[in-house]
Amino acid sequence: MGAVICVDQNHPSSDVVERVAGVLREGGVTVLPTDSVYGICCAATPGNLGHKRIFEIKHRDRSQTLPWFIADASELAVYGRNVPAWALRLADAHWPGALTLVVRASDAVPVEYAQQTPDGPTIALRVPDSALCRAVVRALGCPLAQTSANTHGAPSATTGHGIESAIVEAANLVLDSGAAPVGVASTIVDATGVEPRVLREGAITASEVLLAR
């Protein structure tokens, strides 16, 4: 079982950020609070054993790839390609926030993290409204591959106390920031076409998404 640390995710100390980043650099798995729900994550680096461990911990099929946390909307141009103008407007309106955009993956995305489709690989990206998560991404120098911190089929944890004991036992480090401010999963939008397609309606409504067209 890893350590459990209480933290203010909006005002994290540099020591906490570096501790998380250090665990992730070594291939560890951490549970972090976000604006939406708690997430389990690893560094999105090639060949990272932490990536495989997340699927094992969650009992999740490896065919379902993990979304990435990035630190800034400008990274859409790094990890995405041919991102439509409407998607850029959507990101500008809702990032940082509970919006996940599925975009065409650039060559900067390692193959094991990309979702393979008949039209080419894609990657799901989000800039969370969590100073802690964004600071960890910057300290690492790479995105976080992450997903909700629950076993497959179980409810997403919206508080530190709500994290399943099996997840706490399996993670290298758990950060508890109390209740997630939004408490609802992010809205996922397919941004690979000329029009937005809502794959999952969460904290941001479908009508708000369509305003970006």
Secondary structure, DSSP 8 states (H G I E B T S, - for coil): --EEEE--TTS--HHHHHHHHHHHHTT--EEE--SSS-EEEEE--TT-HHHHHHHHHHT--TTS---EE-S-GGGHHHHEES--HHHHHHHHHH-SSSEEEEEEE-TTS-GGGSB--TT--EEEEE--S-HHHHHHHHHHTS-EEEEESS-TTS----SGGGS-HHHHHHSSEEEE-SS-SS-S--EEEE-SSSS-EEEE--SS-HHHHHTT-
